[in-house]
Amino acid sequence: MILARIVQLSINLDGGVYATLARNLAQGQGTAWALHFSDSFFNVFAEHPPLMMWLEAIGFTIFGDSIAVEKGFSLLTFFVCATLLFRIWMRLNKEDTLMQRAFPIALLLLLFSGRVSYGYANGLLENLLSIFSLSTVLLIIIAYDRPSPIFSPLRTVVVSAAGLFICFSMLTKGPVGLFPLVTPAIYWLIFRRPKLMAVIIDIFIFLVIISLFLALLYSLTESREGLERYLSAQLLPSLRGDRGSFGGGYNVLRKIIGVNGFSIILVVLTAYLGRRFGLVNQDIEAERIRKKRAIFLLFIGLSASLPLGLSPRVTNFYFNPSLLFYSAGFCLLAAPGIMTGLAELRERTTRILWFGSVLALMVSLTVVITNFGRPGEDEETIRLTTSINKFLCRGDTDCKPVISACDAVWRDAVIQTYMQRWFNTSIVKIDDHKAEFLIADESCRHTSGYVDTALDISPYFLLQRRQ
């Protein structure tokens, strides 16, 4: 589900913008706190904090300008998230071998949830945000895994490390990275340990570390200016609804159910079939503990997704960090019945299931291999931008032209991104700069001083200045 997309040439608009910013930073264009996309579009990028672009820029510095960098970085974030989720799963179920073996079910639920597999295939910010939030939760579980006094130096060190990961989350995608802040309280609410005063102290440590981190950023000129640009250009306008309103408010509850639809159906189905065929676990105490662990994970998911309702601007992949916890929580509810049912299968049925699994693996590998190097969903845009570059540069590998465009074309962010990411080509408004070449639509096809080159880039036209 991830590889079939990641081996194609296409990439999500946001992922393409982040990769371009990182590539430009690696090549000396822009600065760490004033990222640069192009001379006419995001000259100073202020849409998000810069941590992911910094890390991705390291890849471009080491491996050069290749789309394999952003693709590999995105795939790496999935493997790290899967590993962290596995460690959380094993820690929570350390005395439950049946549930330990059920982790692949949790991973499958995750990949079928919302836009998770799409996000990991397209280099979204939520991928890195998930790494830091999972790390925070894992450290809290480790800190609270065994009894400790109210004042414990070891627990303080672990909790402080978790606080740093919250800071990294904020430096990845702003205030939405704060949700692990309530993890100690959720843990105490569900498991009633450690002592309440210890939890209060740990949350206070979180707040101190975050405050010191923000104070440090605001004490440095470049970081302060960068954060102020982010607040004024992105965060505050988004909260006011100035940048569009789609799916916020109470719609978030509907979206939470929607992105978890597959997991919810599986839980209901396994509960019904378990009672229908007598697959209910007779160990009441074990089931009680599993449900508590499930509630713990589901509450963390809610803490990550419910605050999204404060913004009027919400899309499905915003829920990706919460879905790691939702999927694991729903799995704890569904897996006992599934694992019990699998254990009672007859030998012939088991062989059929094994054969089907191997067949599915072979089909999956075939799909990935056949998709390798294909254009993907942006095939038309890739064809258009590649044709323009070949016509303008004619084999010159160092060619980095500036192209004028009519207003409607200039606003086509996908074309802007592919031209800048693949060819280092800036597109500027014709009103601002009359370049040698002009990308036009029907409204400005007959711009004075330009003639049609007859290059096929429909639905647009490539015009050249009259000689």
Secondary structure as UniProt FT lines:
FT   HELIX           3..6
FT   HELIX           13..26
FT   TURN            27..28
FT   STRAND          30..31
FT   TURN            32..33
FT   STRAND          34..35
FT   HELIX           51..63
FT   HELIX           67..92
FT   TURN            93..95
FT   HELIX           97..100
FT   TURN            101..102
FT   HELIX           103..112
FT   TURN            114..115
FT   HELIX           116..121
FT   TURN            122..123
FT   HELIX           125..144
FT   HELIX           153..173
FT   HELIX           174..182
FT   HELIX           183..191
FT   HELIX           196..219
FT   HELIX           221..230
FT   HELIX           231..235
FT   HELIX           236..240
FT   TURN            241..243
FT   STRAND          246..247
FT   TURN            249..250
FT   HELIX           251..259
FT   HELIX           261..276
FT   TURN            277..278
FT   HELIX           284..305
FT   HELIX           306..310
FT   HELIX           316..319
FT   HELIX           320..343
FT   HELIX           347..371
FT   TURN            372..373
FT   TURN            377..378
FT   HELIX           379..393
FT   TURN            394..395
FT   TURN            397..398
FT   STRAND          402..405
FT   HELIX           407..410
FT   HELIX           413..423
FT   STRAND          426..429
FT   TURN            430..432
FT   STRAND          437..440
FT   HELIX           442..444
FT   TURN            445..446
FT   TURN            448..449
FT   STRAND          450..457
FT   TURN            458..459
FT   STRAND          460..465
//
